[in-house]
Amino acid sequence: MRRWNIFSTLAILFIAGTIFAQQYTLSGKVTSSTNGEALIGANVYIKGSYVGAPTDANGNYSIKLDGGTYKIVCSYIGFQTQETEVSVFQNTELNFDLDETQFSLSVEVLADRAKERETPVAFTNVDKEQMELVLGSQDIPLALNITPSVYATPSGGGAGDARVNVRGFNQRNVAIMINGVPINDMENGWVYWSNWDGVGDATSSIQVQRGLSAINLATPSIGGTMNIVTDPAALNPGIKVKQEFGSGNFLKSSASVNTGLVDNTWALSATIVRKLGDGVIDKTWTDAWAYYLGYSYNINKKNRIEFYALGAPQTHGQNLYKQNAAVYSHEFAKELGYDQAVLDAIPEQGTNFNQTWGPVDPSYKSDVAWNSNLWTSTSATRTDRYASDFINERENFFHKPIMNLNWYSTLTNNLSLYSTLYYSGGMGGGTGTHGSLAWDYSGFSRTPDWNGTIARNIANNGASRGVLRNSRNNQWTVGLISKAYYKVSDNLKTSFGIDWRTAEIEHYYEVRDLLGGQYYYVDHSDFWNEGQKYRKLGDKFNYFNTNTVDWFGGYAQAEYTQSALTAYATVGLSTIKYSFTDHFADDGSGNELFTESDWINGFQVKGGASYRLSDAFTLFANAGYVEQVPIFDNVINDGDGTKADNPENEKFTHIEAGVGYRGWEGKLHLKANYYYTIWTDRANSRNVTNSDGTEGLIFLSGMDQTHTGVEVELALQPIKMVRLDASASFGNWQYTDDVAGRYTDYSGGGINYTDFNYYIKDLKVGDQPQTSFAIIASVFPIKGLTFSGIFRYYADHYADFDPLSRTDATDRTQSWLTPSYSIVDLHMTYDLPLQLQGANFQLFGHVFNLLDELYVQDAVDNSSFNAYSANGRTHSADDAEIYLGLPMTFNVGLSVTF
């Protein structure tokens, strides 16, 4: 009865608000200041909402609004956006006279931002207000779970350890860009979000383009592209101080200053962040800083420069190992179908269990070390351990600042040049163990026995049998992106550009903690250490490699606009070369072992068109073909320097079509699209011996995947105090055919033929739910107060698996299908109705997983580590390893804006 009363009351209030709310008409005309012509299809809307309307064939618009004061924005491609505040307590006329900019002098152009009703791709925008409402200091990708076909999880729960998939592709095939600069790892395409902690505090907007996207750089954007923009001129002037508290003793302090655009000339934005916490999952603590600086300067009407610098020096404890479900909870394991015999064999550890740490006697005093010099010095930087009573086996420490200098120049009325020169340099790595350590096997998963290891090392006359090591990854990247835009006519615009990058990455092990010993004896000699086998704190061992990546790309693009039609076509070329130096290996001539690949060429061709059928309906379609160059590990084996003579490109073919609808006086927005993507010749390499006796690397081709699906987005704001957003995605991602073939190996002095077969036809692609829904209900009951509830549902989530492991012709079973689940989050912001000496106060709060659901967020099928294999591996729950979703957590705080 209580539930009925609540819903009936809300329904009455909703109906009453709809019937009795006094509405007025805001209308006007949008014209060009140059020639006075009406601008057709310009967007006029309330800032921060979907309420608005496009201009009609005469440049007129009309919006029904409740009485109140609004910030109205008018935007049109090729013209400067205008924003003005207007009070609507009667029918009101508001006209816009926009200044034409042949090419916008803005970072958004460099970042290839898609435009509503113009760009023929599927995309979603998340502005700063939406980010602040839903993020709650989580990793940035987690704010995008409300968009179709996007699945982001915090992985093991460590700060910055999130990962994101789009349309069934992991983030190696998703281009991530900050202010137009790609940040995917140059060697393997991965993205480490801990490097960009704090970017969310400085972000002015994020745009997710799904599919091949409209970007013209030859980046790995098969699943999609995430454009993060931190435009200082787009932010309101002021100073903001924010204090946050949260689960796991989370504490975050941040301060920002934004000048806004001063004298229409310059803008400055700066942010500093300090973050501490114990972590919700055991020992996933964080100790981090973050900083951001953005500066823009309009030299004159035709030239603008920008400078950006951001970084996040941080250290955090990690939870890198998934577990058998029974380790977390026997009750949950029973729901998954476990037999009692399996439960009896696996001790329960709790839902926040993390096997990568162990207690240590506080009397053990030690430094931890890392080499502070990139190249030749063996001197080590020493620091205290994070805690005196425990040690993390897996810990991450890194600082990767990125800086870019942008120049936008209008050379003539028809020609503009946009360029960015950028640098990114990183130092850090992750920890682990090496050698013989003592382990605690009392649980199903082993945990480190630090006290036992320390005692053994001390007893071994100071020679450590096992140590804690750092796996170092020191790197720098320099790049230049330059794009020229030429206006052939009023209807035809062209663009040409280059993309040059070079990177050097250094990998090695170093002794981090001798764990009670005085030195570590390694059982191998190496060229670098001249045969010396004793290692002290901070010394390199095991491997020491330097890799380089050289990249050059170019593109040409044309865009044609005629009345309601917009079409574009892009062709791009890229070439890449890798090199590998093993500083520990002698090439036989007294020099370090060096391997260099040939230049490997790739290309892309794509295009699309959008057509505005009416003020309400827009149609779009796009298609493309991409040959993507292989990553470093598929070209050079960084264990012995073996290289592939003829590495194969991975190939992608893509088509997509969609429709957009805007109706009910701009209060309803609806988008729907269908996509079809084929991934052929997925990389699969093997080490072989060549006919001349040298070692080689060959490619086995034929592994193909098909990704198809339907995506829907809806936004509805029937009245000022209620808004509803929703998204849905229905995917069908699977392997297309079995793979069979033969390769030749000359090992042993003779000719050896090896047949290979992978039985994968019709197996579903794992690692992301293929069906998902999100519903966001927001209410604004009084001025300054926002409540937003988010419901997310996921289904058809097949556990991740290695398709190269499917070599049994009789095993056609799908990987384990994890249970469907739903999550509810609650968000609130309240602008307090008081001012103290010009200060504005805002309370905010977030509750994630409000109902404290227990669910599987990540899973690996037939685990090699944590499967219960007494009955063999059968693609069932007890043969999988999983990460549970985080339990109910909260984040609350107060911000003060001056």
Disulfide bonds with the S-S distance in Angstrom:
none
